[in-house]
Amino acid sequence: MIQIRNLTKTIKKRKILNDLNIDIKGITGIIGPNGAGKTTLMKIIATVINGDKNTRITYNDQHSSEVKIGYLPQYFDIYPDLTVMNVLTLLAQLKNQFNTEYIEELLVQLNLTEYKHIQMKKLSGGTLRRVGIAQALLNKPDFLIIDEPTAGLDIMECIKLRNSLLNISKKNIEIIISSHIPEDITGICDYLIVIDKGEKKFEGDIEALIAHSSDLVYETIVDKSDITLINDEGIILNIEQLSMEKVRVRILSEYLIVDPAYKKVHSDFISGYITLLKGWERK
């Protein structure tokens, strides 16, 4: 577990993070809008930068110098002319963790064996992210910290990367993922932190987050031409095509809808997350 207490980060007299108190455990997702402070928080957890002077962070009741941390930043694009194997070998040597057999194990674990002799600049985005995870695992870390793991990846690359992370989690490595993409969180994480404008808005499991939108979600079937009218009732969450003329629309509404054409349905992660950020309660 990572315990964070009184974490504040000020940059150029502006508070990026404001007095965060968080417990991070298992596979934890840190989610929030762009500009919420997620990347700054991840850098502090990864010990890349420090919080302000009153910040206290412990890792399994130890200081950061007593545990091993693996970190993949949002942008990982190094040594473009070197091959995957050369990059991992070089980074392992720099970390004093050179072990050819272990590097080969990582290549197999992350489905990178066929790319080991390919230059970094020739890799797809998803493959490059998996190389980034491999380098973060070179020191056999206690904590793996990944910022925006699937940013810019296509659907198949996202699936491969999520499968890799789930396999890694079975090795008693605690994983912290920062993302603004809901599928990254719901598909991998069992514990959530939501931050917005540098402040913690939520900490708990996914079911507790979903409960924030209980009784606020509706569905209705309308003509395609009438979709814009739905905006007057609430936030459109999803549109499902039923025929050439008809669509099923799922909406989130702050207010009770009495129109019988709207059927109340179960809430989900997206509806709970939006409700939380909006600060809505049933009115």
VENPE-V756920 format. One record per backbone hydrogen bond with DSSP energy under -0.5 kcal/mol. NH is the residue of the N-H (numbers start at 1). CO is the residue of the C=O. If there is no record, write none. Layout:
BEGIN
NH_CO / NH_CO
END
This chain:
BEGIN
2_24 / 3_1 / 3_58 / 4_2 / 4_22 / 5_56 / 7_20 / 8_6 / 9_17 / 11_14 / 14_11 / 16_9 / 16_14 / 17_9 / 18_198 / 19_17 / 20_7 / 22_4 / 24_2 / 25_23 / 28_26 / 28_175 / 29_191 / 30_177 / 31_29 / 31_193 / 32_179 / 36_33 / 41_37 / 42_38 / 43_39 / 44_40 / 45_41 / 46_42 / 47_44 / 48_43 / 49_43 / 52_8 / 55_52 / 56_5 / 58_3 / 59_62 / 60_1 / 60_58 / 62_59 / 66_63 / 67_64 / 70_143 / 72_145 / 73_71 / 76_74 / 77_75 / 82_79 / 84_115 / 84_118 / 85_116 / 87_83 / 88_84 / 89_85 / 90_86 / 91_87 / 92_88 / 93_89 / 94_90 / 95_91 / 96_93 / 97_92 / 103_99 / 104_100 / 105_101 / 106_102 / 107_103 / 108_104 / 109_105 / 110_106 / 111_108 / 112_107 / 113_107 / 115_112 / 116_113 / 118_115 / 120_82 / 121_80 / 122_119 / 123_120 / 128_124 / 129_125 / 130_126 / 131_127 / 132_128 / 133_129 / 134_130 / 135_131 / 136_132 / 137_133 / 137_134 / 138_135 / 140_137 / 142_68 / 143_68 / 144_174 / 145_70 / 145_143 / 146_144 / 146_176 / 147_72 / 148_146 / 148_178 / 151_148 / 153_150 / 158_154 / 159_155 / 160_156 / 161_157 / 162_158 / 163_159 / 164_160 / 165_161 / 166_162 / 167_163 / 168_164 / 169_165 / 170_166 / 170_167 / 171_168 / 172_169 / 173_168 / 174_142 / 174_172 / 175_26 / 176_144 / 177_28 / 178_146 / 179_30 / 182_180 / 184_181 / 185_181 / 185_182 / 186_182 / 187_183 / 188_185 / 189_185 / 190_27 / 191_27 / 192_204 / 193_29 / 194_202 / 195_31 / 195_193 / 196_199 / 198_36 / 199_196 / 201_194 / 202_194 / 204_192 / 209_205 / 210_206 / 211_207 / 212_209 / 213_210 / 214_211 / 216_213 / 218_251 / 219_263 / 220_249 / 222_220 / 222_247 / 224_245 / 226_223 / 227_224 / 229_226 / 230_226 / 230_227 / 231_227 / 231_228 / 232_229 / 233_230 / 234_230 / 235_252 / 236_234 / 237_250 / 238_250 / 240_248 / 241_239 / 242_246 / 243_246 / 247_222 / 248_240 / 249_220 / 249_247 / 250_238 / 251_218 / 252_235 / 253_216 / 258_256 / 262_259 / 263_219 / 263_261 / 265_217 / 272_268 / 273_269 / 274_270 / 275_271 / 276_272 / 277_273 / 278_274 / 279_275 / 280_275 / 283_254
END
